[in-house]
Amino acid sequence: MLHKADVITSIKTTGLVAVIRAENTEQAYRITEACIEGGVAAIEITFTVPGALAVIQYLSSKYNSGEILVGAGTVLDPETARIAILEGAQYVVSPFLNVDTVKLCNRYQIACMPGAMTVREVVECMEAGADIIKIFPGELFGAAIIKAIRTPLPQAQLMPTGGVSIDNVGEWIQAGACAVGVGGDLTGPAKSGEYSVIVDRARKYIHKINEARSKA
């Protein structure tokens, strides 16, 4: 397993975390494979997926040389974080700050990304020891919130999730996001079995991210 610092660096370098929400484990596997084919390096399996733990274990075993980062998402408590880590999760993402979850992740040197929306919440996440802070739900304020938060807190490492699309991903990156988390806009075609569309969208996201960084 990669060291925590390497996991964080990889996520920030690629700039894209695919947030997987699926109706069943088979769909989750197929979405993941499509994302990987499209060049995504970080996969977040949310605990809203039926059998999420089995998916994390399977993917962690299959991609055990570090070429793909497998994380656990929608983690609400340290108990869930611990079982995900035991099954191979390399990072843990939460929709809000649970200090005990951050402490547990730091104890085992696993990257932790709790959610926040206000400057106060971002500071609390940083003080608790968060590695990257998930700005959620991003659609409430749009990319402007990244610049607004990083003006007084330039050291904050922010990753918006929710409201990120191919059309606006460049705005999020140019506003100062270190990465973006993308769910439905990337994986939505799975509902109609169009996995090749997911591959194409993943490639477009990565291109847009790189393009925005070159202009920053």
Backbone hydrogen bonds in HBPLUS format (Angstrom, degrees):
<---DONOR---> <-ACCEPTOR-->    atom                        ^
c    i                          cat <-CA-CA->   ^        H-A-AA   ^      H-
h    n   atom  resd res      DA  || num        DHA   H-A  angle D-A-AA Bond
n    s   type  num  typ     dist DA aas  dist angle  dist       angle   num
A0006-ASP N   A0003-HIS O   2.91 MM   3  5.31 123.7  2.23 108.7 123.3     1
A0007-VAL N   A0003-HIS O   3.06 MM   4  6.43 149.7  2.16 152.3 161.8     2
A0007-VAL N   A0004-LYS O   3.08 MM   3  5.04 118.4  2.47  95.4 110.8     3
A0008-ILE N   A0004-LYS O   3.00 MM   4  6.30 165.6  2.02 160.9 163.1     4
A0009-THR N   A0005-ALA O   2.99 MM   4  6.15 159.9  2.03 142.9 149.0     5
A0010-SER N   A0006-ASP O   2.91 MM   4  6.02 157.7  1.96 143.6 149.5     6
A0011-ILE N   A0007-VAL O   3.03 MM   4  6.29 161.9  2.07 152.7 156.9     7
A0012-LYS N   A0008-ILE O   3.03 MM   4  6.22 164.7  2.05 152.2 156.3     8
A0013-THR N   A0009-THR O   2.82 MM   4  5.93 149.5  1.91 147.0 156.3     9
A0014-THR N   A0010-SER O   3.05 MM   4  6.20 171.8  2.06 153.7 154.6    10
A0015-GLY N   A0011-ILE O   2.79 MM   4  5.68 154.3  1.85 143.4 152.3    11
A0180-VAL N   A0015-GLY O   2.94 MM 165  6.06 145.9  2.06 128.5 135.2    12
A0017-VAL N   A0180-VAL O   2.89 MM 163  6.18 157.0  1.94 162.9 165.7    13
A0182-VAL N   A0017-VAL O   2.93 MM 165  6.29 162.9  1.96 169.4 174.3    14
A0018-ALA N   A0042-ALA O   2.99 MM  24  6.34 164.0  2.01 164.7 160.3    15
A0044-GLU N   A0018-ALA O   2.83 MM  26  5.90 170.9  1.83 163.3 160.2    16
A0019-VAL N   A0182-VAL O   2.80 MM 163  5.54 171.5  1.81 138.6 140.8    17
A0020-ILE N   A0044-GLU O   2.78 MM  24  5.82 169.8  1.79 162.6 166.1    18
A0046-THR N   A0020-ILE O   3.30 MM  26  6.06 170.4  2.31 153.0 155.2    19
A0028-ALA N   A0024-ASN O   3.07 MM   4  6.34 154.2  2.14 146.9 154.8    20
A0029-TYR N   A0025-THR O   2.88 MM   4  6.18 155.3  1.94 153.6 159.4    21
A0030-ARG N   A0026-GLU O   3.04 MM   4  6.31 163.0  2.07 150.5 154.6    22
A0031-ILE N   A0027-GLN O   2.88 MM   4  6.07 159.3  1.92 152.7 158.2    23
A0032-THR N   A0028-ALA O   2.99 MM   4  6.09 161.5  2.02 145.3 150.8    24
A0033-GLU N   A0029-TYR O   2.94 MM   4  6.21 162.5  1.97 153.4 157.6    25
A0034-ALA N   A0030-ARG O   3.05 MM   4  6.22 154.8  2.12 142.9 149.5    26
A0035-CYS N   A0031-ILE O   2.92 MM   4  6.20 157.3  1.97 152.2 158.6    27
A0036-ILE N   A0032-THR O   2.91 MM   4  6.15 161.3  1.95 155.0 160.0    28
A0037-GLU N   A0033-GLU O   2.94 MM   4  6.12 157.5  1.99 144.7 150.9    29
A0038-GLY N   A0034-ALA O   3.01 MM   4  6.24 138.0  2.20 138.2 149.5    30
A0038-GLY N   A0035-CYS O   3.07 MM   3  5.01 124.0  2.39  91.7 106.6    31
A0040-VAL N   A0035-CYS O   3.01 MM   5  5.43 162.8  2.04 149.2 143.6    32
A0039-GLY N   A0036-ILE O   2.96 MM   3  5.14 160.6  2.00 106.8 112.8    33
A0069-LEU N   A0041-ALA O   2.78 MM  28  6.04 178.4  1.78 161.6 162.2    34
A0043-ILE N   A0069-LEU O   2.81 MM  26  6.06 173.2  1.82 167.0 166.8    35
A0071-GLY N   A0043-ILE O   2.75 MM  28  6.03 164.0  1.78 167.7 170.0    36
A0045-ILE N   A0071-GLY O   2.92 MM  26  6.09 164.8  1.94 148.5 144.1    37
A0073-GLY N   A0045-ILE O   2.87 MM  28  5.56 162.7  1.90 124.4 123.5    38
A0049-VAL N   A0046-THR O   3.14 MM   3  5.88 168.9  2.15 118.9 122.2    39
A0047-PHE N   A0073-GLY O   2.89 MM  26  6.00 144.7  2.02 132.6 136.2    40
A0052-ALA N   A0049-VAL O   3.02 MM   3  5.05 126.2  2.32 146.2 134.6    41
A0054-ALA N   A0051-GLY O   3.05 MM   3  5.46 122.7  2.39 108.7 122.1    42
A0055-VAL N   A0051-GLY O   3.20 MM   4  6.56 151.4  2.28 150.8 159.4    43
A0055-VAL N   A0052-ALA O   3.09 MM   3  5.08 117.9  2.49  94.4 109.9    44
A0056-ILE N   A0052-ALA O   2.94 MM   4  6.27 159.5  1.99 156.1 161.3    45
A0057-GLN N   A0053-LEU O   2.97 MM   4  6.20 161.6  2.01 148.0 153.0    46
A0058-TYR N   A0054-ALA O   2.93 MM   4  6.05 161.9  1.96 145.7 150.7    47
A0059-LEU N   A0055-VAL O   2.96 MM   4  6.10 173.0  1.97 154.4 156.4    48
A0060-SER N   A0056-ILE O   2.91 MM   4  5.91 157.6  1.96 146.6 153.7    49
A0061-SER N   A0057-GLN O   3.03 MM   4  6.14 149.1  2.13 142.6 150.3    50
A0062-LYS N   A0058-TYR O   2.93 MM   4  6.14 155.0  1.99 147.5 155.0    51
A0063-TYR N   A0059-LEU O   2.87 MM   4  5.93 163.4  1.90 151.6 155.4    52
A0090-GLN N   A0070-VAL O   2.73 MM  20  5.76 173.5  1.74 166.5 167.3    53
A0072-ALA N   A0091-TYR O   2.93 MM  19  6.40 158.2  1.98 158.5 161.2    54
A0093-VAL N   A0072-ALA O   2.80 MM  21  6.12 158.8  1.85 164.3 169.6    55
A0075-VAL N   A0093-VAL O   3.12 MM  18  6.12 171.4  2.13 150.7 152.7    56
A0081-ALA N   A0077-ASP O   3.17 MM   4  6.46 157.5  2.22 147.1 154.0    57
A0082-ARG N   A0078-PRO O   2.89 MM   4  6.03 157.5  1.94 147.3 152.2    58
A0083-ILE N   A0079-GLU O   3.21 MM   4  6.52 163.5  2.24 149.5 152.5    59
A0084-ALA N   A0080-THR O   3.06 MM   4  6.21 154.4  2.13 146.6 154.0    60
A0085-ILE N   A0081-ALA O   2.93 MM   4  6.16 156.2  1.98 150.4 157.0    61
A0086-LEU N   A0082-ARG O   2.95 MM   4  6.19 157.3  2.00 149.8 155.9    62
A0087-GLU N   A0083-ILE O   3.14 MM   4  6.32 133.5  2.36 134.4 145.6    63
A0087-GLU N   A0084-ALA O   3.13 MM   3  5.13 131.0  2.38  93.8 107.0    64
A0089-ALA N   A0084-ALA O   2.94 MM   5  5.42 165.9  1.96 142.2 138.3    65
A0088-GLY N   A0085-ILE O   2.97 MM   3  5.06 159.3  2.02 105.1 111.1    66
A0092-VAL N   A0111-ALA O   2.88 MM  19  6.31 153.4  1.95 152.4 160.3    67
A0113-MET N   A0092-VAL O   2.78 MM  21  6.09 155.6  1.84 164.9 170.9    68
A0094-SER N   A0113-MET O   3.03 MM  19  6.24 162.8  2.06 135.4 137.0    69
A0101-THR N   A0098-ASN O   2.94 MM   3  5.37 128.0  2.22 109.2 122.9    70
A0102-VAL N   A0098-ASN O   3.18 MM   4  6.60 156.0  2.24 153.7 160.7    71
A0103-LYS N   A0099-VAL O   2.91 MM   4  6.18 161.2  1.94 153.1 158.5    72
A0104-LEU N   A0100-ASP O   2.98 MM   4  6.13 157.8  2.03 141.5 147.2    73
A0105-CYS N   A0101-THR O   2.98 MM   4  6.23 164.3  2.01 150.6 154.6    74
A0106-ASN N   A0102-VAL O   2.93 MM   4  6.16 162.0  1.96 153.1 157.9    75
A0107-ARG N   A0103-LYS O   2.87 MM   4  6.07 145.9  1.98 144.7 154.9    76
A0108-TYR N   A0104-LEU O   3.15 MM   4  6.49 147.2  2.26 148.6 155.7    77
A0110-ILE N   A0105-CYS O   2.79 MM   5  4.84 168.3  1.80 139.3 143.4    78
A0109-GLN N   A0106-ASN O   3.18 MM   3  4.66 157.5  2.23  92.9  99.5    79
A0131-ASP N   A0112-CYS O   3.06 MM  19  5.63 157.9  2.11 153.9 160.9    80
A0134-LYS N   A0114-PRO O   2.85 MM  20  5.74 154.9  1.91 144.0 147.9    81
A0116-ALA N   A0134-LYS O   2.80 MM  18  6.12 143.7  1.93 163.6 165.1    82
A0136-PHE N   A0116-ALA O   3.08 MM  20  6.00 151.8  2.17 146.1 154.8    83
A0122-VAL N   A0118-THR O   2.94 MM   4  6.21 155.8  2.00 151.9 158.9    84
A0123-VAL N   A0119-VAL O   2.97 MM   4  6.24 162.8  2.00 154.8 158.6    85
A0124-GLU N   A0120-ARG O   2.97 MM   4  6.23 158.4  2.01 149.3 155.6    86
A0125-CYS N   A0121-GLU O   2.93 MM   4  6.16 150.3  2.02 145.4 153.2    87
A0126-MET N   A0122-VAL O   2.97 MM   4  6.29 159.4  2.02 151.7 156.9    88
A0127-GLU N   A0123-VAL O   2.86 MM   4  6.08 163.3  1.89 155.3 159.9    89
A0128-ALA N   A0124-GLU O   2.99 MM   4  6.09 140.2  2.15 137.8 148.0    90
A0130-ALA N   A0125-CYS O   2.99 MM   5  5.46 166.9  2.01 150.7 148.8    91
A0129-GLY N   A0126-MET O   3.07 MM   3  5.20 143.6  2.21  99.8 110.6    92
A0133-ILE N   A0157-GLN O   2.77 MM  24  6.05 176.4  1.78 168.9 169.6    93
A0159-MET N   A0133-ILE O   2.84 MM  26  5.99 159.3  1.88 152.0 151.9    94
A0135-ILE N   A0159-MET O   2.97 MM  24  5.76 146.8  2.08 110.5 121.1    95
A0161-THR N   A0135-ILE O   3.01 MM  26  6.12 158.0  2.06 156.3 151.9    96
A0140-LEU N   A0137-PRO O   3.23 MM   3  6.11 168.5  2.25 124.4 127.7    97
A0138-GLY N   A0161-THR O   3.00 MM  23  5.49 177.0  2.00 138.0 137.8    98
A0142-GLY N   A0138-GLY O   3.02 MM   4  5.84 158.2  2.07 163.2 169.6    99
A0145-ILE N   A0142-GLY O   3.16 MM   3  6.22 165.2  2.19 131.0 132.9   100
A0146-ILE N   A0143-ALA O   3.07 MM   3  5.69 143.3  2.21 116.1 124.6   101
A0148-ALA N   A0144-ALA O   3.01 MM   4  6.20 158.9  2.06 149.2 156.0   102
A0149-ILE N   A0145-ILE O   2.95 MM   4  6.04 155.6  2.01 145.2 149.9   103
A0150-ARG N   A0146-ILE O   2.95 MM   4  6.10 164.2  1.98 151.8 156.8   104
A0151-THR N   A0147-LYS O   3.01 MM   4  5.99 121.5  2.36 141.3 152.5   105
A0153-LEU N   A0149-ILE O   3.11 MM   4  6.04 139.8  2.28 137.4 148.4   106
A0156-ALA N   A0153-LEU O   3.05 MM   3  5.61 168.2  2.06 120.8 124.7   107
A0178-CYS N   A0158-LEU O   2.92 MM  20  5.79 148.8  2.02 151.9 162.0   108
A0181-GLY N   A0160-PRO O   2.84 MM  21  6.06 172.4  1.84 160.3 159.1   109
A0168-ASN N   A0165-SER O   3.18 MM   3  5.36 132.0  2.42  98.7 110.6   110
A0169-VAL N   A0165-SER O   2.83 MM   4  5.59 128.5  2.10 155.2 164.7   111
A0171-GLU N   A0168-ASN O   2.92 MM   3  5.27 126.3  2.22 107.2 121.1   112
A0172-TRP N   A0168-ASN O   3.28 MM   4  6.72 153.2  2.36 153.8 161.0   113
A0173-ILE N   A0169-VAL O   3.11 MM   4  6.42 161.1  2.15 151.5 156.1   114
A0174-GLN N   A0170-GLY O   2.92 MM   4  6.06 166.7  1.94 151.1 155.1   115
A0175-ALA N   A0171-GLU O   2.93 MM   4  5.97 134.0  2.14 138.1 150.0   116
A0177-ALA N   A0172-TRP O   3.11 MM   5  5.73 162.1  2.15 151.7 148.9   117
A0176-GLY N   A0173-ILE O   3.01 MM   3  5.32 152.1  2.09 105.3 114.2   118
A0186-LEU N   A0183-GLY O   2.95 MM   3  5.64 141.5  2.10 121.0 131.2   119
A0187-THR N   A0183-GLY O   2.90 MM   4  5.96 170.1  1.91 154.4 157.8   120
A0188-GLY N   A0184-GLY O   2.73 MM   4  4.66 143.0  1.87 133.4 136.0   121
A0190-ALA N   A0187-THR O   3.01 MM   3  5.92 167.4  2.03 131.8 135.9   122
A0191-LYS N   A0188-GLY O   3.03 MM   3  6.03 164.6  2.06 133.8 135.6   123
A0192-SER N   A0189-PRO O   3.13 MM   3  5.66 146.5  2.24 110.8 118.8   124
A0194-GLU N   A0189-PRO O   2.95 MM   5  5.10 152.4  2.03 149.4 140.6   125
A0193-GLY N   A0190-ALA O   2.96 MM   3  4.66 162.2  1.99 100.7 105.7   126
A0197-VAL N   A0194-GLU O   3.17 MM   3  5.55 138.6  2.35 103.7 114.2   127
A0198-ILE N   A0195-TYR O   3.13 MM   3  5.11 123.3  2.46  93.5 107.4   128
A0199-VAL N   A0195-TYR O   3.22 MM   4  6.63 153.8  2.30 145.7 151.7   129
A0200-ASP N   A0196-SER O   3.13 MM   4  6.42 160.5  2.17 144.1 148.4   130
A0201-ARG N   A0197-VAL O   2.87 MM   4  6.10 157.9  1.92 148.9 155.3   131
A0202-ALA N   A0198-ILE O   2.89 MM   4  6.05 160.1  1.93 153.0 158.0   132
A0203-ARG N   A0199-VAL O   3.20 MM   4  6.47 160.8  2.24 148.5 152.8   133
A0204-LYS N   A0200-ASP O   3.06 MM   4  6.34 151.2  2.15 144.2 152.4   134
A0205-TYR N   A0201-ARG O   2.85 MM   4  6.14 158.1  1.90 154.5 160.1   135
A0206-ILE N   A0202-ALA O   3.07 MM   4  6.35 166.4  2.09 154.0 156.6   136
A0207-HIS N   A0203-ARG O   3.00 MM   4  6.19 156.8  2.05 144.4 151.2   137
A0208-LYS N   A0204-LYS O   2.87 MM   4  6.08 162.7  1.90 153.1 157.6   138
A0209-ILE N   A0205-TYR O   2.89 MM   4  6.13 156.8  1.94 153.5 160.0   139
A0210-ASN N   A0206-ILE O   3.01 MM   4  6.19 168.1  2.02 149.9 152.9   140
A0211-GLU N   A0207-HIS O   2.87 MM   4  6.02 154.7  1.93 148.1 156.0   141
A0212-ALA N   A0208-LYS O   2.91 MM   4  6.07 157.5  1.96 145.6 151.1   142
A0213-ARG N   A0209-ILE O   2.98 MM   4  6.22 157.1  2.03 149.9 156.2   143
A0214-SER N   A0210-ASN O   3.06 MM   4  6.25 144.3  2.19 141.1 150.2   144
A0215-LYS N   A0212-ALA O   3.11 MM   3  5.24 142.0  2.26  99.3 110.3   145
A0216-ALA N   A0212-ALA O   3.09 MM   4  6.29 125.0  2.41 140.3 155.0   146
A0216-ALA N   A0213-ARG O   3.28 MM   3  5.05 139.8  2.45  91.2 102.3   147
